[in-house]
Amino acid sequence: MSTTEVFFNPCHPGLAYGDGDLKGPGDPGQAVKLTGDDEFAVCAAVTDAAVGILGSLDLLEHETPAAGDLHKAVIWLNGGIYETDKFTAGAAAGDDLMFDTAAGEIKKWVTGTPPPQVIGKAISVAGGILKFRLNL
């Protein structure tokens, strides 16, 4: 986990998959890809195909996982409504959303090559909190 706390709230969650492991570090709300048998990693490239978002990671209080470490994780998938403070400015209600691999945050979907994956739709942006519907 990072040194700052990330606000991530599954308001009306989809399916919580808890049988997998996250490889390396991650923060709640980050998009994850499948990397092996019940193994996930945070999306690190625009071309990564996200399968869900990280809900929580089973870590000791002040533990920071190394790149190759595996830890049990909850991955949210199959839709649902979520809130987070980990998003870039510019998102507004109704916007399609993508995962910004450089900032490690959700952001407004932008066109480009290669085409980024739309992971959700913004429902509201107020008080520094983004509420969104997950498309994955």
C-alpha positions as CSV (number, residue, x, y, z in Angstrom):
1,M,0.0,0.0,0.0
2,S,1.1,3.5,-0.5
3,T,1.9,5.8,2.5
4,T,-1.3,7.7,2.0
5,E,-4.7,6.3,2.7
6,V,-7.0,5.8,-0.3
7,F,-10.7,6.2,0.1
8,F,-12.4,3.4,-1.8
9,N,-16.0,2.4,-0.9
10,P,-18.0,-0.4,-2.7
11,C,-21.4,1.2,-2.4
12,H,-23.4,-1.5,-4.2
13,P,-20.7,-3.9,-5.2
14,G,-20.6,-6.5,-7.9
15,L,-18.9,-9.9,-7.4
16,A,-16.1,-9.9,-4.8
17,Y,-13.5,-12.5,-5.9
18,G,-11.2,-13.3,-3.0
19,D,-9.5,-16.6,-4.1
20,G,-6.7,-14.8,-6.0
21,D,-3.4,-13.2,-5.1
22,L,-2.1,-9.8,-6.1
23,K,1.5,-9.8,-7.3
24,G,3.3,-6.7,-6.1
25,P,1.9,-3.5,-4.5
26,G,-1.5,-2.1,-5.1
27,D,-4.1,0.4,-3.7
28,P,-7.8,0.0,-3.5
29,G,-9.5,1.2,-6.6
30,Q,-6.7,0.4,-9.0
31,A,-7.5,-1.7,-12.2
32,V,-6.1,-5.2,-12.2
33,K,-5.3,-7.7,-14.9
34,L,-5.0,-11.4,-14.8
35,T,-1.4,-12.6,-14.9
36,G,-1.6,-16.3,-14.1
37,D,-3.7,-19.0,-12.3
38,D,-5.6,-17.0,-9.7
39,E,-2.9,-14.3,-9.9
40,F,-3.5,-10.6,-10.6
41,A,-1.3,-7.5,-11.0
42,V,-2.1,-3.8,-11.2
43,C,-2.5,-2.6,-14.8
44,A,0.7,-0.9,-15.8
45,A,0.2,-0.2,-19.5
46,V,-2.7,1.3,-21.6
47,T,-2.9,-2.0,-23.5
48,D,-3.4,-4.1,-20.3
49,A,-6.9,-5.7,-20.3
50,A,-8.4,-5.0,-16.9
51,V,-10.6,-7.7,-15.4
52,G,-11.7,-5.8,-12.2
53,I,-10.6,-3.4,-9.6
54,L,-8.6,-4.0,-6.4
55,G,-10.9,-3.9,-3.3
56,S,-8.5,-4.8,-0.5
57,L,-5.1,-6.5,0.0
58,D,-4.3,-8.7,2.9
59,L,-1.2,-7.0,4.4
60,L,0.2,-6.3,7.8
61,E,-0.4,-2.7,8.9
62,H,2.9,-1.2,7.7
63,E,3.9,-3.8,5.1
64,T,4.8,-2.7,1.6
65,P,4.9,-5.6,-0.9
66,A,7.8,-6.0,-3.3
67,A,7.2,-6.5,-7.0
68,G,7.3,-10.3,-6.8
69,D,5.4,-10.7,-3.5
70,L,2.0,-12.4,-3.6
71,H,-0.8,-11.4,-1.2
72,K,-4.4,-12.5,-1.0
73,A,-6.6,-9.8,-2.5
74,V,-10.3,-9.0,-3.0
75,I,-11.0,-8.1,-6.7
76,W,-14.3,-6.5,-7.5
77,L,-15.8,-7.5,-10.9
78,N,-19.1,-8.0,-12.6
79,G,-20.3,-4.4,-12.3
80,G,-21.4,-2.5,-9.2
81,I,-21.2,1.1,-7.9
82,Y,-18.1,2.4,-6.2
83,E,-16.7,5.6,-4.7
84,T,-13.0,6.7,-4.6
85,D,-10.9,9.8,-4.0
86,K,-8.2,8.3,-6.3
87,F,-9.0,9.9,-9.6
88,T,-7.6,12.6,-11.8
89,A,-9.3,16.0,-12.3
90,G,-11.5,16.5,-15.3
91,A,-14.0,13.7,-14.7
92,A,-17.7,14.7,-14.7
93,A,-21.0,12.9,-14.3
94,G,-21.7,10.9,-17.5
95,D,-18.1,10.6,-18.6
96,D,-16.7,7.2,-19.6
97,L,-13.7,6.3,-17.4
98,M,-10.4,4.6,-18.0
99,F,-7.5,3.6,-15.7
100,D,-4.5,6.0,-15.9
101,T,-1.5,3.7,-15.7
102,A,0.9,6.5,-15.2
103,A,-0.9,8.1,-12.2
104,G,-2.4,4.8,-10.9
105,E,-5.8,6.5,-10.8
106,I,-9.1,6.5,-12.6
107,K,-9.6,9.3,-15.2
108,K,-11.9,10.5,-17.9
109,W,-11.7,8.3,-21.0
110,V,-9.7,9.8,-23.9
111,T,-9.4,8.6,-27.4
112,G,-6.0,7.6,-28.7
113,T,-3.8,4.8,-30.0
114,P,-3.7,2.2,-28.7
115,P,-7.3,2.5,-27.6
116,P,-7.7,2.5,-23.9
117,Q,-10.3,0.2,-22.2
118,V,-13.4,1.9,-20.8
119,I,-13.7,0.5,-17.3
120,G,-16.7,2.5,-16.0
121,K,-19.1,5.4,-16.2
122,A,-19.0,8.4,-13.8
123,I,-22.2,8.9,-11.9
124,S,-21.2,11.9,-9.8
125,V,-18.1,13.9,-8.9
126,A,-18.6,16.0,-5.7
127,G,-16.5,16.9,-2.7
128,G,-13.4,15.2,-4.1
129,I,-15.2,11.9,-4.5
130,L,-15.9,10.1,-7.7
131,K,-18.9,7.7,-7.7
132,F,-18.9,5.4,-10.7
133,R,-20.4,2.3,-12.2
134,L,-17.9,-0.5,-13.0
135,N,-18.2,-1.9,-16.6
136,L,-15.9,-4.8,-16.0
